Amino acid sequence: MFAALAASPRARRWGLALVVAGVCGAVLAMGGHPGRYPAATSAPVVHQAAINGTRSGTLEVEALLFRTLREISANRLDTALSEIDKVLVTYPNFRLAHLIKGDLLLARRQPITRIGNTDAPLERIEDLRQEARVRLARYQNERPGDQVPRYLVQLNSEQRHAFVVDTSKSTLYVFENRDGEPRYVADYYTTIGKNGIDKNREGDQKTPLGVYHVVSSIPRQKLTDFYGTAAYPINYPNEWDRRQGRNGFGIWLHGTPSDTYSRPPRSSDGCVVLTNQDLEAVSRNVQVGLTPVIIADSIEWVAPGSTRDLRTELTRQLESWRSDWESLDTEKYLRHYAANFATDKLDLEQWAAHKRAVNASKTWVKVGVSGVSVFLYPGRSDLAVVAFDQDYASSNLENRMRKRQYWIKEGAGWRIIHEGAA
């Protein structure tokens, strides 16, 4: 792994840095041919903005990193040093950039036998290597055209944005609600849990997978410096997590300490962490109690409009449930519930007994449903989260609440497997 690339002496000095930075085979090819670019067939697929440096925020940083490595691979070390200095002028606490600059300066006088000729623990250097790999891969694997995540079946009219986290790509995507359809706005580099994904218990240092919502906002003055400029707790464990026996708490979207530009891809205790600059941009799109945060292992991308049939089917089922409730035909109403349905307190048998008793005391019922959102659960095609405002009135009671239901596909139809207040 630590062998220098077969090239000129100056290029060999940087050969290891290219290997451990993991700039994929194409960039390795560039490192093996000092003074010229690789053939088009071996070049990485990158945003033109990565070369031109025209994107802002996270993408600007990654563009400058790519340009630096491009200059290194072409054996233009002085130009590479100039490029990395551009990063450090704007982001003086960017540790990965400091490491690359250190290696560039060292390469002027001696061969490099390892990335980061420093006394820092090897674990920290490995973290920075991984950050380099992830950031450059974000350019090599551009979001697929105009496609959208299949989970965003329907946003309600009040939900202005939705966040979708792809943990495999260390990326948080922001989508805007345009008449119920998601449209891409931006994406940002993120950090997840030290031990990866699929959180199951308190203290496992994993990031949960599922459909969540921002439930509160914690301003900077109420946080320690570790959490950066702000924090946005999400509702982990949600109803489905608790049903699966998962526990833990304190999963937030938050920033970085003031002395740190960004953290390595896997270094949180389970939270989703952004740079402070990126968090400030994301914060402008947060609506407490409304903004969905969907965390997936790997995003399934689909063409816009491809989930309309599913949206139509689930909203039709929801309307049928509402209508059957109004009818006071309890047995017909109960057919909308799965055999293993449960609330936080009642199983299906107890729920059915409760509903029969309640309906027996009514002479009429009216149920209004509005503000419907529908999200498909990551990793599953048979589980959907349906939330709505419920306006209930009857002969002896009135109330209004935000309700959340989990619908599961059984055979050709959908039934409710969990129901409760959102």
Summary of the structure (lengths in Angstrom):
residues: 422
radius of gyration: 25.7
end to end distance: 52.0
largest distance: 90.1
contacts: 1364
relative contact order: 0.10
helix: 35%
strand: 27%
